[in-house]
Amino acid sequence: MNEFTDIKPDTDVKESEYKRLLGFPHHYEPDGRANELADWARQWYKENGNPWVYGININDLDLSKERLSINGVEFTSKKLHHQLAKAEAQSVMLVIVSAGKECEEMALQLWEEGKPDEYFFLEIYGSAVVEHLITTTGFRFCEWADQNQMAVLPHYSPGYHGWNIEDQNRLFKLIQKNKTKDLTGKINVLETGMLNPKKSMLALFGVTKYLDKVRNLRELIPCQMCSLQSCQYRRVSYQHSRNQIEDVTNLQPVIINDKHLSYQSVLTQNAKYQVSLKALQKWSKERLHLKFLDDFSVEAMFKYEGSTCSNMGRSLKFDYKVKLSSSGDRYKINSMSCSPSANDDGYLQMCEYIRDSDSLLNKIENEKPLLGKPLDDVLNWKYQFSPEGCHCNAESREHKWGLVFEAIHYSLTQQNEQNI
């Protein structure tokens, strides 16, 4: 096998692999809207996607120095050099797999149309297709190698741990220099090493004729990272997934109570809040309630308890209600309201209410800081510290909105950490 192209590769992504990238626990079966979106993304790609695969075998391999050299082109990865030297590899298979440009073009259109949920599922399916393509390409190499009394090593790509992504340009130029067939689809490498279309991957498979080297060194066996369980060339069981081609953690979903779906937080983790962590921990448990809706948006209810600054400090209670969009839309603050709690008349004793009740209630109702902004913006909002328990002055009201948003921010990041 010196060179090959495949313009209609199999893209039947395994359900378990799709669920893994979506972030669902292996035992969880998505239903409702999540299931509809997953099926929609799969069907859309089946009808509109244009995947392709290209591979070429190069025998000019030099492992004698500290750096790997292929056909006169040096690469920086010591880990890759070590792996190929350990197996005494004689050649390498250089591969390009791509889900095509259509998938990400459609995903971008969905985002611009304000459809973050459809965007998310299609983005993830595109990543799943690329991982599936590299897996099935590995199977093809194993089949060829087995027939020729050789063995194929696990694939490795620029951007993986131990291989600088900047080498992506060298790898692509090496493929272009040696290919005799035209690439089926268009692909470019940016100066940063990122690929365009991004739902693509460049990879290198080492090839060795020393089968004993592979049998005796488990880390040189690709099977433990290959999810193709029915493969007749399997030597050890599938143990863990391959390195992902891109970081999808900011998009991945988590399951809350096996019912509600929310995306893994796009919020800043381990954030520095103006409110103390001890207070946020207490309030998130005792005063805050989060409800995850079927459209992945979030409703938050915060029960505020304080006291007036006059009239002997009469207790009062206010309800703060916030509606956030989904994580795919960065938890945008879509609506917010503050009003006295039902069956509580403590607010009647606030001095500003006694002085001008209509004016105060109008201010409380209409002041909406950060409305329309992503929730993460609260971390850069330097609201004025004003610990008064009442709502009489603007600084005090602003301070209370700050602690409400920080409590929601804190609670969401903690829920995601616990459910990933």
Helices and strands as residue ranges (DSSP letters): E 3-6, H 15-22, H 32-48, E 52-58, E 61-62, E 68-70, E 73-75, H 78-86, E 91-98, H 102-112, H 116-147, E 151-152, H 167-178, E 188-189, E 195-196, E 200-208, H 211-216, G 218-220, G 222-225, E 253-256, E 260-263, H 277-286, E 288-292, E 298-307, E 315-324, G 327-329, E 333-340, G 346-349, H 351-366, G 375-380, H 394-419
